[in-house]
Amino acid sequence: MTELNLYLTLSIAALAGLAMMTSAALSGWRGWLALKRSELEGSHAHDLPTPTAGARIEIADLKERIRKLEAIAAGVDL
């Protein structure tokens, strides 16, 4: 009978610990979501202007260079 009490006590303690960890994780998750929500609400006041055509061309050029460098690193001949 003492083994049964030991297993029962250990399982209840493990379940209580799991419940505390789950509660803490859920609280942290809700806090993180609230932070992101407030960041999104604040970002509307500081909207960035649309990039110019020259900036878009430069970004496309940089993306192409990155793609070529990744291909070289992977050993693919272009």
Steps between C-alpha positions, in 0.01 A plus 500: 500500500792735562612463139158609383517809723848580372395475135184697566694776680763520226242512223299772677817704555601456135153602384506808725843595366382457144195716571723775646737490202208509256346793682829693496553427130146611416546821697825571317338427165215741572750766606701453182184525289402820680847643435482417129148639478614829655799511264270455201265771621792739552658425162204645308597848615848462347424349160799503271470658156495270201846436357601671179563313177875534547484348845292208371752436223785507750320253728433268205869520406604412855258204505648375173852527640395307811341232283822465299714483815273232648527302175880527511501390864283202413736405216253563218639634172305790358 
